[in-house]
Amino acid sequence: MKMSKRTRNSHCNYLRSILFLVFLLTGFNATATSTNEFSPSSSTIALPSSLTLPANTAVGKVVYTSEAATTSMTSSDTGDYTFTTQWAGESPTRSSYGNNVYETGIAGLGFRVKGVFRTNQPKTLTIYWPDNSDTVTLTGSTTPAEQDAYLELIVTSNDVASGEFDLSAIIANMHFDEVDWAVSFSGTTTVTATSCEVNTYDTSVDLGTAYTKNLTEVGTTAQTTDFSINMTCSASTLKPSITFSGTPDSNVSAVFSNDSGTATGVGVQLLYGDTVITPDTVLSLGKPTSTSATDYDFKARLYQTASTVTAGSVDTTVTFTVDYE
């Protein structure tokens, strides 16, 4: 009886030892199967300290692209895996412009974060934060692959405002097979939206009285009269331009037609210096010499457009449009 009891105890001890060894081996194998990582696991993109642009910059234009924030990804996985982008921290407000653009807090200016992701396979993915993902196939190679992120500033409306913004509360997170790369943003950007504004202009230009006897052939001019448009451009880097629109004369296209007057054979010609202004043609005014209010001087004159001129009134309506870049 005593012999039998000792044998059973020895057998139980032996079984417990075997189970303990199996547990250790299983635990060791479970913790050694993955070598996925980003290095570094976090990066920072610095915002530009200032940004100056015309207030009427074309919608959709990318006016700033940052240097790349870069990390190196290593993965020993095999099979299909997915890059996923998402916001961490505060979630920005999506711009009504769309195209993965979000509001900066400055009217007319949005931001977008672009990722260029790579694996050790010959495939490069370009996706945008957030809600964008793409799948790649891995083969187990541990060769590091570079990942890049860029900040883009984009015009979202045709009237950009001035102001300041920062994106410090936002983190752009990239997730890949249980590992993450976090991109944050530092600094404050001061936006200066420059523009040219019309202050005053002559709403009516009186060309006085001319006599038909002095208008003897096509191309004869009379009654040259000055008029001006006063304008302020907020930056000397701007390039204002002007377009005078109206009905061109049927005989001389560089002359505005006497569209509501009773005289025939004459029209109105406009000049900027010695430059003849053609209807509906953009005329550059050059860079402003001052950021103060400036008079831009023009001339208007009668122009004979036909061999025969009949007496009457000359009444021509011209509309002008100022643009700048």
VENURWO-V715711 format. One line per field, one symbol per residue. phi: phi as a letter, one per 40 degrees, with the letter a starting at -180 (. if undefined). burial: # if it has 9 or more other ideal C-beta (glycine too) atoms within 8 Angstrom, else .. A space follows every 50 residues. Layout:
phi = ???
burial = ???
//
This chain:
phi = .ccccccccccccccccccccccccccccccbcbbcabbccaabbcccca abaccbddcgcccabccccbbbbbaccbhcbbcbbacbgccccccccgfg cbccgbdgbbbabbbbbbbcccabbbbbccgbaabbbbbgcbccbcbbbb bbbbcbacacccibaabccbbcbbbafgbbbbbbbbgbbccbccabbcca accabccgbbbcccbbadhcbafcbcaabcabbcacccbcabbcbicccc cbccbccccbcbcbgbabbbbbgcccccdgbcbcbgcccaccdbcbcbbb acbcbacbbbcicbbbbbbbbbbaa
burial = ...................................#.##.#.###.##.. #.#####.#...##.#..#########...###.###....#..#.#... ##.#.#.#############....#.###..###.#.#...#..###### #######..##.#.###..#######..#######.#.########.#.. #.....#..#....#..#.####.#.#######.##.#########.##. .#.######.#.##########....#.#...#.#..#.....#.#.### ######..#....#.#.#.#.###.
//
